[in-house]
Amino acid sequence: MKIALAQLNYHIGNFEANTHKIIEHLGKAKEKGADLVVFAELAVCGYPPRDFLEFEEFISLCEQAALKIAEHCTDIACIIGLPVKNEQLAGKDLFNAAYFIENGQVRSIVRKALLPNYDVFDEYRYFEPATSFECIHFKGKKIALTICEDLWNINNNPLYVSNPMDELILQQPDLMINIAASPFSYCHDDERIVVLAENARKYKLPLLYVNQVGAQTEIIFDGGSMVFDAKGQMLDELPYFKEAIGLYEFKDQHIQHLQPLEHQPVPDIEQIHDALILGIKDYFEKSGFKKAVLGLSGGIDSAIVCALACRALGAENVMAVLMPSKYSTDHSVQDALDLVKNIGCQHEIIPIKEAADAFDQMMAPAFHNLPFNLTEENIQARCRGIVVMAMSNKFGYILLNTSNKSECAVGYGTLYGDMCGAIGVIGDVYKTQVYQLAHYINKDAAVIPENSIVKPPSAELRPGQKDSDSLPDYDILDQILFQYIELKKSSSAIIAQGFDEALVRRIIKMVNTAEFKRYQTPPILRVSPKAFGMGRRMPIVGKYLS
């Protein structure tokens, strides 16, 4: 039996495109001599479809697409993921399921049992967990098909009753196939390999695992589909962040013609770089947009976003707007111009001094000669927001937000100013990681100007301003933020590690009181195990300060 794994990029709700892509790869697999081609979890509709699943028409379109795909399965069989109706009298209306299609007919339906309900996952909102399990029979073999469950830590599932493989193994299957929608984070690839290998060893069966690739707004899928032998040794690994198709021959209880290979870990910062480019590219393509605009300050954050956008969309499709204030230094403007020269994007210089002065004069009577403070700084930031949004409206550009995770965490940003945008590119990248990204981008040639990297960070909204005036050193800040946000450590646990008590409590208070700002920010491309957004749900008015 020859089995093809199709690692593809789907578009949520775009049934025409998804169906065409699946049928196209059925043909490619057939040309390679495959007997069975395997597609990812919820491939027909895209993952995660969220509340689209509450529309009857959406479920009907899924079924229609699956039947159209079945028409092309005359000389080849396939496994495709899709939501199916729950015909039982009790429980949720749907199952997260997979069709096994052979000779133009749906021969088996496999339903998912372990429904993730943590971080970005919310499957129990929509799906009923399966309680019965049957192997698929194909070409004289028994296939134990599971839907992402091989990646599960059972402790994550409060609804856990039994592991499907513990039931399926009693039917003496010949091999395991796992179809998945496993989101990317920079530490997940190594964890995923360990879990899959452990499953292959535990059940003493070869395991073929297919993941999808591509970005669905903030969630990014990295691919990395894999094949393991019955000893848990990896035999093949498809590319990361790219569509691919792999063909494998299964005979005599073994995957043929492949030797064990060693996974070659990719540095975290390289994974983050590639994920962000894919995230930008897919956000634009799947939304029907082509051109981006951003504010370019001469600082490192906007320089990184500009460089990533040019790599994702092409420099000709990126407009960088330089908006110097009365406090901007000449070298900041020059640093921004140097970046524009290095990457070849479009640019405009639109000073905001006159606009900010006009607001100051307009507000002076109401402000009663009170001294300059954060108010006037925010007015300048909001002037910049008006400028880039005006460029967006006039020319159809989509605004990229350039705030990093450190700033998002502590609220170091201006609502309706530098926090506006359609997508947050580096909002899940700490400032210390931003510097690592700069060095990675510059590894082959100078792209990010050296001065943007080495100069002290500043919003340049008052004379001589530096980030360090308001924030602790980023090396310390990011360590504390990581402990609190990603690792969910309490203040006492963080202090016990040797951090200054007053500083820890101050930072955690800043994080918690900035929640109202994060509720009003754009979606953020997720690259860490705990990003702001749908995977971290905190009350705005909560009092708990840890």
N, C-alpha and C positions, 0 to 999 in steps of 0.2 A: 504494500500500500504506500502510495506517495502522497504526502500531506504538505500543502502549502500554507504558510502563515502570511496573511496580508495585513501589514502594519500601515494603516491609512489615516488620513486627516479628514475627519467628517465635519459637517456644518449643521448645527442644531436646527432642526425643522426644515432643512433644505432637502426635501425628499427627492426631488429631481436630480440634484447634484450627487447626493449620497447613493442613490440607486444606480445612476450612471457609472459612478466610480466602482461600486461593487461588481456590477456586470462586466465592466472593463477588466477588472482583475480576475474575475472568473475566466475570462478569455485568455488572459496572460498565463494563469495557472494551468489552464487546459493545454496551452501551447508547450508548457514545460513538462507535460505528461502527468500532472497531478490527478489523483483520484478524488481528493477532498481538499477544499480550501476553507480556511478558518478566518473569520472576521471578528472584530472586537465586540465587547459588551455594548449594547444599545447602538450598534453601528448604523442601523436603519434610520434612527432619528437623531443621533448625536447625543453626547453625554456632557453635562447633566441637563436634561430637558426641563427640569423644575416644574413650574405650574402649567406649562404646556400640557403636561400629563392629565390635567383636569378637564381638558377639552375633548369631547367625544370625537370630534372631527379629526383631531390630531392622532388619536389611537386608530381610527379608521384608515387614515393615510398611511400609518405604519403598516397595517395589514395589507393594504393595496400594494405598497412598495415591495413587501416580502413576497407577495404572489407574483409580481412582475419579475422579481429576481428568480423565483422558482421556475419560471418559463425557460430560463437559460441554464438550468441544471439538468440537462438531459444526458450529457456524457460526463458529467462531473457532479459531485455532491458538495454541499457547503453547510457551514454552521454560521448563523448570523444572530446577533443580539437585537432584541426589540422588546417593547412592553406588550404584554398580552392581557386580555381581560380575565378576571377571576370569575369563573362561572359558578363558584360555590355560593351558598346563601349567606355566609358570614365572612367577615374580614374586609380588607381593603379591596378596591375595585380592580386592582392590577397586580400582575406579577412582573418582576424584572426577569426576562426569560430569554431563551435562545431556541431557534428553530434548527432542526437537522433536516435538510432538504435533499431528497434523492429522486432521480427520475421525474422531476417536475412536481413532486409531492412533498408536503410536510410529513415526514415519517415519525418524528419525535419532537416533543416540546420539553425542554429542561428549564426548571424554574429555580431562581436563586433563593437560598435559605438564609444566609448570613447577611443581613442588611445593615450596612454601615450607617451610623447615626451620630457622627462626631466630626469635629473640625468642619471641612467644607462639605461633608456628606450629610444628606438628609433623606435617605431612601425610605425610611420607615414612615415618612410623611405620605408616601404615595403607594408603596408596595406591600403586599402580603408575603410573609416568608413561607417558602415551600416546606412541606413536612414529609413528602415522599420522594424517593429517588430511584431512577432506573438508568442503567447503562444504555448507550446507543449501540446498536448492532449494525456493523458495516463491513462488508467483504470478509465475513467469517471472523471478525474481531469484535471485542467489546471495548467501547470507549467510555471512560469515566469523565464526563464533561462537567466542569464546575464554572461558576461565573464569578470571577475575582476572589472567590473564597479562599483559595490557596495563599492569598496574601494576608489573611486575617490573623490578627491577634485576638483570640477568643475573648480576652478580658475587655476588649472594646465593645462587645456586643451584649448588652443586658438582656437581650431576648434570646440568647443562645440556648438551644435545646440539644442539637447534635451537629457535628461536623458532617457535611454531605459525604466526604470521602470515607468516613468511618462506616457509613451505610453502604456506599458503592463498592468498597473493597470486598465486602461479603459476596458480591456477585462475580468475583474473580475477573476483573477487567484486565485487558492486555496493555493499556496505556492510559495516561491522563492527558486531557486537554483543558487548559484554563484560558477563558477569554476575559479580558479585563479592561477597565478604564481606571488606570492607576496614575493619579496626578503627580507631576514633578515637584520635588523639592531637592535642594542640592545635597541632602544627605540620604535620599530615599533609594537611590540606585543600589548602593551596597546592601542596605537592609532588605531590599526586594530579592536580591540574589540569594542571600542567606536563607530567607523564608522559603523560597521556591526549592532550593537545594535540599532543605530539611524535609520538605514534603515528598520529594522524589525518594529520598533515603527511607523515610518512615514507611511509605507504602510499597517500596521496592518496585517502582514502575517508572518507565520513561515518562517525562513530562514535557509537553509542548505548551508554551505560554505566549499569547499574543496580546500586546497592548496597543492602544491607539496613539497617534501623534497629533500635535497641533494645539492651538490655544482656543479656548471658549471664554471670551472676555478675560477674566482674571486667572482662570485655571489653565495651566499648561500641561500637556501630556507629552512625555519625552520619548515614547516608543521603547526601544531596548527589549524587544521581544526575544525570548530565549528558548533553548532546548537543553534538557538535562537527561542523562542516562539514569538507570535504576539505582545507581550508587550515589546520585546527587552531584555528579560531575557535569559541569557545563560543557556542552558540545558546540553550541553556536549562540551568537548574540548579534541581533540585527542593529543597524545604526541608531544612534540617538538623534532626535529632533529632525528626522527625515523619514519620508515614506519609503517603504521597502517591501519586498516579497521574498520569502525564503522557501526552499523546497527540500523536503526530508523524506527519506525512504525508511519505512518501518517494516522489518521482516525478522522472523524468528525471535520475537520479543525484544528486539534491539533497534535503535536508530543506526542505520548503516553508513559506512564510509566517512565517519567523523571521529576524530580523536578529541579527548578532553583538552580544553583550552583554559587558560588563566584569564580571568577578568582583569582588564587593564584600567584601574581607577583613573578617572578624569578629575583634575583639580577642581575644587568647588567653584572657583572664580571663572573658569572656562565654561563650566556648566551654566552658571548664572548668565554669562555673556550670551551663550547660544540660546538659552531659554528666553531672554528678554528680546532678542532679535525676532525669534519666532512669535513671541507674544505681540509685538508691535505689528509685524507683518500680517498675522491672522486677524488681529483686531480691525485693521484697515480693509483687508480683502473681504472678510466676511460681513463687514458693515457697509461695503460698497463705497468706501472712501479711498482716495489716492494720495492726497497731499496733507502734510503736517505743518503746523506752525508751533514755535516755542519762543519763549523769552530767553535770550542768550546774554548772560551777565558778565562773562569773563571768568566766572568761578567754575569749580570742578563739576558740580552737579549738572548744570545746564550743558556743559561741554560734553559730559558723558552721554546724556540723553540725546543731544544733537548727533553725536557720532553713531550711536546705536540706531537712531532713526534713519540716518543716511545709509547704513548697511542694510537695514530692513526694507526701505522703500526706494532707495536710490537718491543720491544727493540732489538731483534735479527736482525732486518732489518734497523737499524740506525747505521751509522758510524760517530763518533765524532772525528774530527782531531784537536789536540792541536798543535798550531804553535807559540811557544814562540819566541819573538824577544829578542834582546840584552837588551831591556828595560823592559821586562816582569819580574814581581816579582815572587819569589818562591811561595808566597801564592796564586797567580792567577793560577799557574799550579796546585797547590794542590786543590784549589776550583773546578777546572775542573775535576780533578781525583776523588774528593769526589762525584761529581754529577754522573760520570760514575759508580762509585761503588753503588750509591743509586738506579740507574735505570737499570743497567745491560746491557747497550748498548756496542757495539764494540768501540774501540778507537785506534788511532795511535798518537804518538808524533813525529812531524816533525819540528824541529827548523828552522827558516828562517834566522838566523844571517849570515850564509855563503852566501846565495843567495843575501841578501840585501847588504852585503859588496862587493860582486862581481859587483853588479850594480853600487854602489857608485864609485868603482875603474874604472869601464868602462866609466862612465860619467864624471869623474873628469876633463879630458882634455877639454871637451866641456863646463863644468861649471866654468872653470877658477878660481878655489879656492874660489868661492862664499860661504858664510856661510850656515850652515845647516838651513833648513827651512821646510815649508810644503812639498816641493818636496821630500825630503828624507823620510818624514813620509808616503807619498803616495806610494813611492817605496816599503816600507815594506808591506803596505796593499795590493798592487798588487802582491807581492810575495806570500802572503797568498791566493789571488785569484787564482794564477797559481797552487798552491798546491792542493786546493780543486777541481779545475776543472780537474787537472790531475787524481785525485782519481775518479772523475766522469767518465772520459773517459776510464780509464783502467778497472774499475770494473762495469761500467753500473749504478753507483749511480746517483740519481737526487739531484742536489744541492739546499738546502733550504737557502733562504736569511734570515738574522736575524736582519735587520735594523728595528727600531721602527718608529712610525709615527712622533714623534718629530724630529728625525734625518732626515727623508725623507723631512719633511717640510722645514727645514732651510738649507738643503744641507750639513749636517754634516756627510759626508760619501765620500768614494773614488770610483769614476767610475772605473769599471773593477777590483776593489779590493773587499772591503766588501759589495759593492752594486751589485755584480753579483749573479746569481742564476736563478732557473727555476720558483720559486714561492715565493712571499714575504709573510711569515707567519704572522708577527706582524707589517707589514707596515701600518696598519690601527688602531694600538693600541698605544696610547700616552705612554710616559715613566712612568708617574704617574700610568697609568692603568697596565703597566707591573709589577710594584711593587704589585698592587692588585692581579694580576694573580699569582704571586709567593706565596702570602699568601693563596690564594684559593687552589693552587696545594698542599700546605703544610698542609692543614686543618686536614688531617687524619694521616699523617706521614711526616717526614722530607725528602723531595725530593730535593728541591732547597737548597743548602748549605747556612746557615745563613750568612756566610761571603760574599757570592755573593749578598745578599740582602742589607747588611748594609754598605758595603764599598763604597767610592765615585766612581762613574762611571769613567772609563778611557779607552782610546784606547791603552795606553801603547806604544806609538810610539816615545816618547822622555822622558828624565829623569823626573820623578815626575809628568807626565802629568795627568790632570783631565779634564773632560768635562766642568767643571765650569770655566776653563781658557778661553774657547771660547764661552760658552753659558751661559745665565742667569739661575738661579735656575729653575729646571724643574717644580716646583709647580707654578711659575709665568709664565714661558714660555708656558706651556700647556694651561693655562687659556687664554692667548692672542691668541694662535694658534686656540683654539676652537672657540673663538669669530670671528676670521677672516675666518677660513676654513668652519666650520660647519654652523655658523650663518651668515656668509657673512657680517659682520659688517665693516664699514669703520674705518680708523685709528682714526678719530675724535670721532666717537661713542665709540670706545674702550678707548680712553684717557679720555672721559667724565665719564667713570666708575671708574676713580681714578688711572689708571695705568700711569706710568711715560711716558711722551711724547716721549722723545728721545729713550727709550727702545722699545716702540710700533713701532715707525717708523723704527727702526733698524731691528726688527723682521720681519715686513711686507716686507721690502726690501729684507731680506734674503730669505723669502719664494718665492717671485716673481723671484728673480735672479737665484734660484735653479731649475727653471722649466726645463731647458735643461737636468738636471740630471734625473729628474723623467721620462722624455720621454724615457730614456734608461734603466729603471729599470724593473725587472720582474713584471708580474701581481701580484696584492696584494689582499689577501683575504679580502673581504669587510664585516666589522662588524658595521660600523658607518653609520649615515645618509649621510655622505659626505666623500667618500674615494678618495684617489688619484687613477687616472686611468680613465676608460671610463666614470665615473660619474662626473669628474671635468676636464673640457677641457679649458685649458688656453693657450694663445699664448706664445711662447718662447721668442720672441723679443719685447713683449709688454712693453710700458713705464709706464703704469698706476701703481702708487704706493699707491693708496687709501689714 
